[in-house]
Amino acid sequence: MFKINVSRVKTLCWPLVLVTVMLLSTVTLAQQNNADVAQPAANEQTLAEQLQQLKKEVIALNRDLFVLEEDLLFPSSTQLVVYLSMDVGHYFNLDSVELKLDDVSVTHYLYTEKQQAALVKGGVQKLHLANLAQGEHVLTAFFLGKGPHDREYKRANSFTFTKSADAKMLELRIVDSTASQQPEFKVIEL
């Protein structure tokens, strides 16, 4: 019969036991990782949704703070807003606008080709926002650009208005006149 040498079996089995324990621990870790991966994926998804919701709330809060800041800095009782718009743009390519309020220069703006194109397509620019005391005031706008036949063109338009307790909004309009084939510069109270 066979004689079993226990010490020899222990010596030979020890690596086998070690490999088996390592395999079992690897399988157990893999199962735990699969469970952990599924759970964090759900947690990451809810975390991403929470971050997106938080981002929306921060943007809304920033917008509200901007409106409050504008109301505090420019209360409606003293507020003056000047807008600029263009129509068609066949007879005038706008290069710059300068605004003077009561003979004091308050705004000077240079336009790029993209900004000109946006205005011609119907865009409206908020050109100036300021506090203004009640009473009579004079707004003068200087328009520089290229007129018909690519000639340098400089026009000024003055407008006298009365500021009351309410906010005052004015629009500078550059309109093509097909009858005279010249641009017209108008100031309109909104």
Sequence and secondary structure as in RCSB ss.txt:
>XXXX:A:sequence
MFKINVSRVKTLCWPLVLVTVMLLSTVTLAQQNNADVAQPAANEQTLAEQLQQLKKEVIALNRDLFVLEEDLLFP
SSTQLVVYLSMDVGHYFNLDSVELKLDDVSVTHYLYTEKQQAALVKGGVQKLHLANLAQGEHVLTAFFLGKGPHD
REYKRANSFTFTKSADAKMLELRIVDSTASQQPEFKVIEL
>XXXX:A:secstr
     HHHHHHHHHHHHHHHHHHHHHHHHHHHHHHHHHHHHHHHHHHHHHHHHHHHHHHHHHHHHHHHHHHHHS 
TTTEEEEEEEE   SS EEEEEEEEETTEEEEEEE  HHHHHHHHTT EEEEEEEE  SEEEEEEEEEEEE GGG
 EEEEEEEEEEEE SS EEEEEEEEEETTTTEEEEEEEE 
